[in-house]
Amino acid sequence: MVVSSKIILNKGRDEAVLRFHPWIFSGAIHKVEGKPEDGDIVEVFDIKGNYLATGHACAGSIAVKIFHFGPEKPSDNFWANKLRQSYLLRKQIGFTSDPSSNAYRLVFSEGDGLPGLIIDYYNGVAVIQAHSTGMYLIRDELAEAVKQIYGSELKTVYDKSSDALSKSGIHSKGDGFLIDTSDGVEILENGHRFAIDFIQGQKTGFFLDQRDNRKLLGSYAAGKKVLNAFCYTGGFSVYALAAGASHVSSLDSSRKAIEGLEANLSLNGFDGSRHESIVADFKPWVSSMPDDFNIVVLDPPAFAKRHSDRHKAIQAYRFINTTAMKKINSGGLLFTFSCSQAIDREMFGSMAMAAAIEAGRNVRILHHMGHSADHPVSIFHPEGAYLKGLVLRVD
């Protein structure tokens, strides 16, 4: 591990580091010894010269993302050891040996002490997504570490970082295979089959974070008429049909997503007699939305990418939730989500209350939802809890 520079913090600005928060903002820095470029490895010291941490230099307001805290500096085989620790956590919670599920998140950024890095495991296929230059630069080393963990079980490692990096203004060499090649992969999740397009699909190919929430929906779906809005490739739809829903309508603005959904329905043996695919934007479609749905799922893309987007995002969330509350059958259940990190749980709850007031319906909270256990959140970095969800009964 080659260290390029030393970062010395202002007096009193080391407190966050001592509390193991993994971000150092530019305003906390007293002096930089060296000329670190975006992605370089740097060491962090307090004003007295005491070593505190090691991390990646970043361009922007977050100047350093810490991947190792003192008192000792990182040892040899650091990256391999960190990935091994992430794997052992998934093993501890039963994700690596579940016969009904063979896909999970192996690395969840700050939650696993590896800020800027996501690795999803899909039945022998590992998909790496770097959100920082530092993690992108070591992608080959990370791929080798993944190979060490899985051995012969590993079919391929694919780098899918370009889109995530471009959103931060970082240029990459494009996506591609790091170890071997594969055309695609099929996974099991709680016994349900899904085809994963990790090359062309959104994010790494599938939204693993909703695993527990899809199962919860299934527990309510028997005999119910269900709307799955913003359905992508139909995770909630498959669970609802498998649980015995009387009918499921799946809506998405993307024809490609709907094609993926229909492929997943076929994989699970559904002939379409209890399902309707709708290619449409939610806002114009909702004016003609039927009022006899027993369950409505609202799982939109992130409406707020930054804190400056929060007001506009809250208005968008309020609109779709108010509309659903007005339309849903009496006694119906609304599964509503936000994956916007900039919208916290309190803000999301306040939005839902405002929507209920505007809809003029009595609404009660039955469940609070988040991501599954393979997306651990560091207690020192609560910002990592990006997925928020509520199950609401609408009378």
Protein Blocks (a to p, Z undefined) as FASTA:
>chain_A
ZZfbdcdddehilmmmmnopabdcfklpmbdcdjddehiacddddfkopafbdcdddedj
blbdcfbdcfbdcdehklmmmmmmmmmmmmmnopmmcfkbccdcfbgcjlnopghiacdd
eehiacdddfbfklmmmmmmmmmmmmmmnmmmpmbdcddfklmmmmnopacebiadfbdc
dfbdcddeehiacdddfklmghjlpafklmmmmmmmmmmmgopacddehklnommmmmmm
mnopabdcdddfblklmmmmmmmmmmnopahlmcccddddfklmmmmgcfkbfbdcdddd
dfbfbfklmmmmmmmmmmmmmmmmmmpcghiacddddfbfklcfklmmmmmmmmmmmnop
acddfbdcdddfklccdfklmmlmmbgcdddddZZ
